Amino acid sequence: MAIATLLLATTAFIQRAPRMLIGAEWVEAADGQTMPLRNPATGEQLCVVPRATVDDVDRAVLAARQAFDDSAWSRTRPRERQNLLWKLADLMQRDAELLAQLECLNNGKSAAVAQVMDVQLAIDFLRYMAGWATKIEGSSVEVSVPLMPDQQFHSFIRREAVGVVGAIVAWNFPLLLACWKLGPALATGCTVVLKPADETPLTALKLAELVQEAGYPDGVFNLVTGTGITAGSALTRNPLVDKLTFTGSTAVGKEIGKIAMDSMTRVTLELGGKSPTIVMADADLGSAAAGAASAIFFNQGQVCCAGSRLYVQRKHFDNVVADIAGIANAMKLGSGLDTSVDMGPLISARQQERVWRYIEMGRESGATIACGGEQFGPGYFVKPTVIVDVDQQHSLVQEEIFGPVLVAIPFDDEADALRMANDSPYGLGASIWSNDLAAVHRMIPRIKSGSVWVNCHSALDPALPFGGYKMSGVGREMGYAAIEHYTELKSVLIKL
């Protein structure tokens, strides 16, 4: 067992007094209340953070509103926004190990994986978005204006920052998701109030420090920690917020969307998933099995686009399932600070219990547990689990479990695979494992999901938009599509 040594800076950060960033000030909650954070690997209390009140959130939104309307930020030029994002990314690169350790302690994931995946992807994304700051364009238009045939006009279209952004992120990739919101907001000239998940605010708190160090004006970035029911709700309902961007469960996303429509607040909602992994008969079966295992067991299965439904052509079904079960049984579970560990704990006791209920539901309905199906502690561990002999309409297949649980079902032909893949309320991602390009290109347009990967799964790039069909959300993260979601179009017509 090789346990990584915590940096002195990591220990110091955890031990400091609880505070959050509103305008220029690091403050406690207005009523002094705090809430505990727990280490998912041990269940022990890690530290406490402020439990923001409605007044705290309102003050943060007002600071963001004033920074957008009145401060120097509203007059920054594209190059300045670009350079500030580059500076922020450079500071994150400098503190990458610290950020990874905070993510590990707070979330449970491997610190080594977090550094090369979560932290580096966040840095790469900010650098990508920095480039867009100088490339936001409008256009000129030759108009006719039929009601004024004898007049001459000059007409153009501007793309302008939407304003104050309220950002609420999930606990599975706390830093990366925060940067998915922050990057396009700052590139376009918006201001931000970030509410990290109740369970995982530590890297967001460090990110706020780095935003200040990078030289952003006061109020451009504000951070409130607290519960979704109080702080998240207050941010969602504040009339000074111009756009809400949320990553989390479909149930909460639907509520945010309904509230936003009352004031026509712009929304981006990246929600749940139940993504299919389809293994065709001609696939490289060894690669497909390894890929399918990674698709569901990475990050303990706590991935919105996790490949949680496996469909394998019938003649290869038993062999592929056996290979995945072998991979699962060989995985070592433990603390994310242990560099020899393959999978860490789930985020919380509540999530552990949720995942366990689904496994028990499968047992009670007569499904077969091909591997795993066990939980243990201390900490919030569930062994990687594969379940077979499940009906397509069972809750295990139709509902998002958000844990290391794979349900596997055989199919007979291409049409059968497509029918079952699309038989879901979700449509976030899907993967096809095949070397038959003709079949792949037939299938891609027929799969109802925002991303389709071929011979890989959950492979993300800053240039590719990410988001879902159906109950998986509204709008897109990443790519130029994100710039569009953080801006408004303004048409201008000048009679000469």
C-alpha positions in Angstrom: 0.0 0.0 0.0 1.5 3.4 -1.1 -0.3 6.2 0.7 0.4 9.7 -0.8 1.8 12.2 1.7 -0.5 15.2 2.1 1.1 18.5 1.2 1.5 21.0 4.1 -0.7 23.3 2.0 -3.5 20.7 1.8 -3.5 20.2 5.6 -3.4 24.0 6.2 -6.3 24.6 3.8 -8.5 22.1 5.6 -7.7 23.5 9.0 -8.4 27.1 8.2 -11.4 29.0 9.5 -14.6 28.4 7.4 -15.4 31.3 5.0 -16.8 32.1 1.6 -16.1 34.8 -1.0 -18.7 37.6 -1.5 -17.4 40.7 -3.4 -14.0 41.5 -2.0 -14.5 39.8 1.4 -14.0 36.3 2.8 -16.9 36.0 5.2 -18.7 33.5 7.5 -22.4 32.8 7.1 -24.5 35.7 8.3 -25.8 33.7 11.2 -22.5 32.0 11.9 -23.8 28.5 11.0 -21.5 25.9 9.5 -21.9 22.4 8.1 -19.6 19.4 8.3 -17.7 17.8 5.4 -16.8 14.1 5.7 -14.0 12.1 4.2 -15.9 9.4 2.1 -13.0 6.9 2.6 -13.4 6.9 6.4 -16.7 8.6 7.2 -14.9 10.9 9.6 -15.4 14.7 9.7 -12.9 16.5 7.5 -13.7 20.1 8.3 -16.6 22.6 8.4 -17.7 25.2 5.9 -20.2 28.1 6.2 -23.9 27.2 5.7 -25.0 30.2 3.7 -28.3 32.0 4.4 -30.6 33.5 1.9 -29.2 36.9 2.9 -25.7 35.6 2.1 -26.7 34.5 -1.4 -28.6 37.8 -2.1 -25.4 39.7 -1.1 -23.3 37.6 -3.4 -25.7 38.1 -6.3 -25.8 41.9 -5.6 -22.0 41.9 -5.7 -22.0 40.1 -9.0 -24.7 42.5 -10.4 -22.7 45.6 -9.4 -19.6 44.1 -10.9 -21.3 43.4 -14.2 -23.1 46.8 -14.4 -20.8 49.3 -12.8 -17.2 48.0 -12.3 -14.2 48.0 -14.6 -15.2 44.4 -15.5 -18.0 45.6 -17.7 -15.4 47.5 -19.8 -12.7 44.9 -20.1 -11.5 44.2 -23.6 -11.4 40.6 -25.0 -7.6 40.4 -24.7 -7.8 41.2 -21.0 -10.4 38.5 -20.4 -8.3 36.1 -22.4 -5.2 36.9 -20.4 -7.0 36.6 -17.0 -8.2 33.1 -17.9 -4.8 32.1 -18.9 -3.4 33.4 -15.6 -6.1 31.5 -13.7 -5.2 28.3 -15.6 -1.5 28.8 -14.9 -2.2 29.2 -11.2 -4.2 26.0 -11.2 -1.3 24.2 -13.0 1.0 25.5 -10.2 -1.3 24.1 -7.5 -2.5 21.0 -9.4 -1.3 18.6 -6.7 -3.0 20.6 -3.9 -6.3 20.7 -5.9 -6.1 17.0 -6.6 -5.6 16.2 -2.9 -8.5 18.4 -1.9 -10.7 16.7 -4.4 -9.6 13.3 -3.1 -10.2 14.0 0.5 -13.6 15.7 -0.2 -14.9 13.5 -2.9 -13.2 10.1 -2.4 -11.7 9.8 -5.8 -8.1 8.9 -6.5 -5.8 11.8 -6.0 -3.4 10.6 -8.7 -6.3 10.2 -11.2 -7.8 13.6 -10.1 -4.5 15.3 -10.9 -4.2 13.9 -14.4 -7.9 13.9 -15.2 -10.1 16.3 -13.3 -7.5 19.0 -12.6 -5.8 18.8 -16.0 -9.1 18.8 -17.9 -10.2 21.8 -16.0 -7.0 23.6 -16.8 -7.2 22.6 -20.5 -10.8 23.8 -20.6 -10.0 27.2 -19.2 -7.2 27.7 -21.7 -9.6 26.6 -24.5 -12.2 29.1 -23.4 -9.6 31.9 -23.1 -9.1 31.6 -26.8 -12.8 32.3 -27.4 -12.7 35.6 -25.5 -11.1 37.2 -28.6 -13.2 35.5 -31.1 -16.8 36.4 -30.1 -18.2 37.9 -33.3 -21.3 39.6 -34.5 -22.3 40.1 -38.2 -23.5 42.7 -40.6 -26.7 42.1 -42.5 -28.1 43.6 -45.7 -31.7 44.3 -44.9 -34.7 45.2 -47.1 -37.3 46.7 -44.6 -40.2 46.5 -47.0 -42.2 49.2 -45.3 -39.5 51.8 -45.9 -38.5 51.1 -49.5 -36.9 54.5 -50.2 -34.6 54.5 -47.1 -31.1 53.3 -46.6 -30.0 51.3 -43.6 -27.0 49.9 -41.8 -27.8 46.8 -39.8 -25.7 44.5 -37.7 -26.0 41.8 -35.0 -24.1 42.0 -31.7 -23.3 39.1 -29.3 -23.3 40.4 -25.7 -22.6 38.8 -22.3 -25.8 37.6 -20.7 -25.1 39.1 -17.3 -25.0 37.6 -13.8 -24.7 33.8 -13.9 -25.9 31.6 -11.0 -23.9 28.3 -11.2 -24.8 25.2 -9.2 -22.6 22.1 -9.6 -22.7 18.5 -8.7 -20.4 16.6 -6.3 -19.0 14.0 -8.7 -16.5 16.3 -10.5 -16.6 19.4 -8.3 -13.6 21.3 -9.8 -14.1 20.3 -13.4 -17.8 21.2 -13.4 -17.1 24.5 -11.7 -14.7 25.4 -14.5 -17.2 24.3 -17.2 -19.4 27.1 -15.9 -16.7 29.6 -15.0 -14.7 29.4 -18.3 -17.4 30.6 -20.8 -18.9 33.0 -18.2 -15.6 34.9 -17.7 -14.6 34.6 -21.4 -17.8 36.4 -22.5 -17.7 39.0 -19.7 -20.3 37.7 -17.3 -20.1 37.7 -13.5 -20.6 34.6 -11.5 -22.1 33.3 -8.2 -21.0 29.7 -7.7 -22.8 27.3 -5.3 -20.9 24.1 -5.1 -22.5 20.9 -4.0 -23.3 20.6 -0.3 -20.8 17.7 0.0 -17.8 18.9 -2.0 -17.0 22.6 -1.8 -13.2 22.4 -1.0 -11.8 22.8 -4.5 -14.3 25.5 -5.3 -13.0 27.4 -2.3 -9.5 27.0 -3.5 -10.5 28.1 -7.0 -12.0 31.3 -5.5 -8.6 32.1 -4.0 -6.9 31.6 -7.3 -9.5 33.8 -9.1 -8.5 36.6 -6.7 -4.8 35.9 -7.1 -5.2 36.0 -10.9 -6.4 39.6 -10.5 -10.1 39.5 -11.3 -12.0 42.6 -10.1 -14.0 42.2 -6.9 -17.5 40.8 -7.4 -16.7 39.1 -10.7 -16.6 35.7 -9.0 -18.5 35.0 -5.8 -18.7 31.7 -3.9 -21.4 30.6 -1.4 -21.3 27.3 0.4 -24.4 25.7 1.9 -27.3 23.5 1.2 -29.2 23.2 -2.0 -32.5 23.7 -0.2 -31.5 27.1 1.2 -28.5 28.5 -0.8 -29.3 26.8 -4.1 -32.9 27.7 -3.9 -32.1 31.3 -3.1 -29.8 31.6 -6.0 -32.3 30.0 -8.4 -35.0 32.4 -7.3 -33.0 35.7 -7.2 -34.4 38.1 -9.8 -31.0 39.7 -10.4 -29.7 36.5 -11.9 -29.8 36.5 -15.7 -28.7 32.9 -16.3 -28.8 29.7 -14.3 -26.5 26.8 -15.1 -26.9 23.6 -13.2 -25.3 20.2 -13.3 -27.0 17.5 -11.2 -30.0 15.3 -11.0 -32.9 15.4 -13.4 -35.4 15.9 -10.5 -33.7 19.0 -9.2 -32.9 20.3 -12.7 -36.6 20.1 -13.6 -37.5 22.2 -10.6 -34.8 24.8 -11.4 -36.1 25.0 -15.0 -39.7 25.6 -13.8 -38.6 28.3 -11.5 -36.4 29.9 -14.1 -39.3 30.1 -16.6 -41.3 32.3 -14.2 -38.8 35.1 -14.8 -37.6 33.8 -18.2 -34.1 33.4 -16.7 -31.8 31.7 -19.2 -30.9 28.1 -18.3 -28.4 25.4 -19.1 -29.2 22.1 -17.4 -26.8 19.1 -17.6 -28.7 16.3 -15.9 -28.9 12.6 -15.4 -28.1 9.7 -17.8 -28.5 6.0 -18.3 -26.1 5.6 -21.1 -26.0 2.4 -23.2 -22.8 0.6 -24.2 -23.5 -1.4 -27.4 -21.1 -4.3 -28.3 -21.6 -5.5 -31.8 -20.6 -9.0 -32.9 -17.6 -7.8 -35.0 -16.1 -5.7 -32.1 -12.7 -6.4 -30.6 -14.2 -8.1 -27.6 -11.3 -7.7 -25.3 -11.1 -4.0 -25.9 -14.9 -3.8 -25.6 -15.0 -5.6 -22.3 -12.2 -3.4 -20.9 -13.9 -0.3 -22.3 -17.3 -1.2 -20.9 -15.8 -1.8 -17.4 -14.1 1.6 -17.5 -17.3 3.2 -18.7 -19.2 2.1 -15.6 -16.6 1.8 -12.9 -14.6 5.0 -13.5 -15.2 7.5 -10.6 -17.1 4.7 -8.8 -19.8 4.9 -11.4 -20.7 8.4 -10.3 -20.6 9.8 -13.8 -23.7 11.3 -15.5 -22.8 9.6 -18.8 -21.5 6.3 -17.2 -22.1 3.3 -19.4 -24.5 1.8 -17.0 -26.5 -0.3 -19.6 -24.6 -2.9 -21.5 -26.0 -4.5 -24.6 -24.0 -7.3 -26.2 -24.8 -9.3 -29.3 -26.2 -12.6 -28.0 -23.5 -15.0 -29.2 -20.8 -13.1 -27.3 -22.9 -12.1 -24.3 -21.6 -14.6 -21.8 -18.0 -14.2 -22.7 -18.1 -10.4 -22.5 -19.9 -10.4 -19.2 -17.4 -12.9 -17.8 -14.5 -10.7 -18.9 -16.1 -7.6 -17.3 -16.8 -9.5 -14.1 -13.1 -10.6 -14.0 -12.0 -7.0 -14.3 -14.4 -6.0 -11.5 -13.3 -8.8 -9.2 -9.7 -7.8 -9.6 -10.2 -4.2 -8.7 -8.8 -3.0 -5.4 -11.0 -0.6 -3.3 -9.7 1.8 -0.8 -8.7 5.4 0.0 -8.0 7.6 -3.0 -4.7 8.6 -1.4 -3.5 5.0 -1.9 -1.9 5.0 -5.4 -2.5 1.2 -5.7 -6.2 1.5 -5.4 -8.4 1.1 -8.5 -11.7 2.4 -7.1 -12.6 4.7 -4.2 -15.7 5.1 -2.0 -19.0 6.6 -3.0 -19.6 10.2 -1.9 -21.8 9.6 1.2 -23.6 7.1 3.4 -26.8 8.2 1.7 -25.4 7.4 -1.8 -24.1 4.1 -0.6 -27.5 3.2 0.8 -29.2 4.3 -2.5 -26.9 2.1 -4.6 -27.3 -0.8 -2.2 -31.1 -0.6 -2.5 -30.9 -1.0 -6.2 -28.7 -4.1 -5.9 -31.1 -5.6 -3.3 -34.0 -4.7 -5.7 -32.3 -6.8 -8.4 -31.8 -9.7 -6.0 -35.5 -9.6 -4.9 -36.7 -9.6 -8.5 -34.7 -12.7 -9.4 -31.8 -11.0 -11.3 -28.4 -12.7 -11.2 -25.5 -10.9 -9.5 -22.6 -11.9 -11.8 -20.0 -10.2 -9.5 -19.9 -7.7 -6.6 -23.2 -7.0 -4.9 -21.5 -6.2 -1.6 -20.9 -3.0 0.5 -18.5 -2.4 3.3 -16.9 0.2 5.6 -15.6 2.2 7.3 -16.2 4.7 4.5 -18.9 4.4 1.8 -17.8 1.5 -0.4 -19.8 -0.7 -2.8 -17.9 -3.4 -4.8 -18.2 -3.1 -8.6 -21.3 -5.0 -9.5 -22.6 -6.6 -12.7 -26.2 -7.8 -12.9 -27.7 -10.0 -15.6 -31.1 -11.6 -16.2 -32.9 -8.3 -16.0 -35.9 -7.2 -17.9 -35.5 -4.0 -20.1 -38.4 -2.3 -18.2 -36.9 -3.0 -14.7 -35.9 0.0 -12.6 -32.3 -1.2 -12.7 -32.4 -0.5 -16.5 -34.6 2.5 -16.6 -33.4 4.6 -13.5 -30.1 6.3 -12.9 -28.3 4.5 -10.1 -25.1 6.6 -10.0 -22.9 4.0 -8.7 -20.6 1.1 -9.8 -23.6 -1.1 -11.0 -23.8 -2.4 -14.6 -26.9 -4.1 -16.0 -26.2 -6.4 -19.0 -28.7 -7.6 -21.6 -28.2 -9.5 -24.8 -29.6 -8.4 -28.2 -30.2 -10.2 -31.4 -29.6 -7.7 -34.2 -28.9 -4.0 -34.9 -32.5 -3.0 -34.8 -32.9 -4.8 -31.4 -29.9 -3.0 -30.0 -31.1 0.4 -31.2 -34.6 -0.2 -29.8 -33.3 -1.0 -26.3 -30.6 1.7 -26.3 -33.3 4.4 -27.0 -35.8 2.8 -24.6 -34.9 5.2 -21.8 -36.1 8.6 -20.5 -32.4 9.8 -20.7 -30.2 10.6 -23.7 -26.8 11.9 -22.5 -24.3 9.6 -24.0 -23.9 6.2 -25.8 -21.0 4.1 -27.1 -20.8 1.7 -30.0 -18.1 -1.0 -30.1 -17.7 -2.2 -33.7 -15.2 -2.2 -36.6 -18.0 -2.2 -39.2 -18.0 1.5 -40.2 -21.1 1.1 -42.3 -23.1 -0.2 -39.3 -21.7 2.4 -37.0 -22.7 5.2 -39.4 -26.2 3.7 -39.7 -26.6 3.6 -36.0 -25.2 7.0 -35.0 -28.1 9.2 -36.3 -30.6 6.8 -34.8 -29.3 6.9 -31.3 -31.1 9.6 -29.2 -28.2 11.0 -27.2 -26.1 14.2 -27.1 -22.8 12.3 -27.5 -22.0 9.0 -29.3 -18.6 7.5 -28.8 -17.2 4.7 -31.1 -14.8 2.2 -29.6 -14.4 4.4 -26.5 -16.7 5.9 -23.8 -16.9 9.2 -22.0 -14.1 10.7 -24.0 -14.4 14.4 -23.6 -12.7 17.3 -25.3 -13.1 21.1 -24.7 -14.0 21.6 -28.4 -16.9 19.1 -28.4 -20.3 20.3 -27.0 -21.6 18.1 -24.1 -25.2 17.8 -23.1 -28.3 15.6 -23.5 -31.5 14.8 -25.2 -34.8 14.1 -23.4 -34.5 14.1 -19.6 -30.7 14.5 -19.7 -31.0 18.3 -20.0 -31.2 21.5 -22.0 -28.3 23.3 -23.6 -24.7 22.3 -24.0 -21.4 22.6 -22.0 -18.1 23.1 -23.8 -17.3 24.0 -27.3 -18.5 27.2 -29.0 -22.0 26.1 -28.0 -21.1 27.2 -24.4 -20.3 30.7 -25.7 -23.7 30.9 -27.3 -25.4 29.9 -24.0 -23.6 32.7 -22.1 -24.5 35.5 -24.5 -27.5 37.2 -26.0 -28.0 38.4 -29.5 -28.9 42.0 -30.2 -30.1 43.2 -33.6 -29.3 46.8 -34.5 -30.9 48.8 -37.4 -29.7 52.3 -38.2 -31.7 54.4 -40.7 -29.1 56.5 -42.5 
